Amino acid sequence: TEGDVYSAFESESKLNELTNVFVSFDDVKDRLNEAEPQEQTSADRGKSLIQQAWDEPSIFRRIVAEFKRVFNEDLSFYNLGEGRIGLLLAPPLRQASNLMEPIDAETRDYMETSPKLWEQGYGMRSVVGLLLRIHASDSSIALLDEPEAFLHPPQASALGSILSDLTNSHSKQVFIATHDRNLIASIIRSTETPLKILSLRRDRGNRLPVIKELNSKTIRSAQQASQVRFTPFLDSLFADLTILVEDERDAVFYDEALRVFAGEHADPAVRSFPDRVLFLGAGGASGIHPLAKSLREVGAKVAVVADFDVHAQGTVSSIVKALHSKETEEKVRPSIERVREAGIKLLGSVNAAKNCGAASPNEEFNELAQDMLNTLDRVGVHLVREGELEDLFPPTDGQNSKRAKLKEAMQSEAFRDAAVQQLMSRLVSHAFDQET
């Protein structure tokens, strides 16, 4: 009201008071408190949000519909005429007492025996509190901290869709702090919702986060692509580094190898590194460069670990270009071409080094290959020096599948071998060089 604005300007902290008039601040504790039974008042000022919903049936209908969308459960009021209003996890009683009449025995029994919202889990209480603060508050701006707290992934996704819808239909502006890709994915899905995404990262040695605006349009386009739609693509927004590998089996092995390397390192930052990275399978070597391009376009930091033979397929040049630029790719291309030519001249074919990498019988080839590996390491593309990932596994009898070989390698803890740990050292060295 006009009186609220005048009161705000009369206070010592004008900006803070004025902000409180227009902005609804929200955190998990606030939301849980809103779901508790509240005292009734006859005054216009000082009403609880539950009472605001009681006084405005249209508001409560929206809250009920959106709550059911998340939990598939009904809501109704708990009010025994004793000066407190709460919520029940139940539909309203069809033959309930008229609100202007004394509570009859049937209505009293129904309210006393039905599940009480304030006795439910944090997830339900948090969502109701959030919906009350959005719909029953006069504020046109809402600041929401971790709205997905206590929710399962499908529930977080449903809540994201609701938040997206209400910005369109109810003229609300919503600021959300979140770490949940399910919530973000459902918000992104609605192309009609005006959207701005900011990434906050704390680099080593900096107390304050670095804030970067991401390209929302690009993120939406990437999320719609079949290549990334059903992968944890959006988790890359929260990872310090996304490491692309050829498939999920490679990711399992390299994740264990990285954890071994980090666990034995003296630097605490390196020891915590595995928990700050995301391994992402690309569905084959040919899938790495388009996925890397999408990740870079949305602002993710990306590195690649792949088999040596990607140089022979011409894929590695595309990967470098996707990670950096055409200019960077042109700088590293000569070392790649020298290895391709040497493979034909010294080993007989461009694919001859597939199973030996830079450890071939020909020393001249190995020197050129090692120079290429060093060059690629500097741009975050780390190839298996010994050839393929399977060449890092202990030898097995028979023609076992890659899945069977990986199982045996995991059981024998082949990820602890010196060659594997050297590959992890190259990966970590580049990652930390980039940070500093």
Secondary structure, 3 states (H helix, E strand, C coil): CHHHHHHHHHCCCHHHHHHHHHEEEECHHHHHHHCCCEECCCCCCCCCHHHHHHHCHHHHHHHHHHHHHHHCCCCEEECCCCCEEEEECCCCCCCCCCCCCCCCHHHHHHHHHCCEHHHCCHHHHHHHHHHHHHHCCCCCEEEEECCCCCCCHHHHHHHHHHHHHHHHHCCCEEEEECCCHHHHHHHHHCCCCCCCEEEEECCCCCCCCEEEEECHHHHHHHHHCHHHHCCCHHHHHCCCEEEEECCHHHHHHHHHHHHHHHHCCCCHHHHCHHHHEEEEECCCHHHHHHHHHHHHHCCCCEEEEECHHHHCCCHHHHHHHHHCCHHHHHHHHHHHHHHHHHHHHHHCCCCCCCCCCCCCCCHHHHHHHHHHHHHHHCCCEEECCCCCHHHHCCCCCCCCCHHHHHHHHHHCCHHHCHHHHHHHHHHHHHHHHHHC
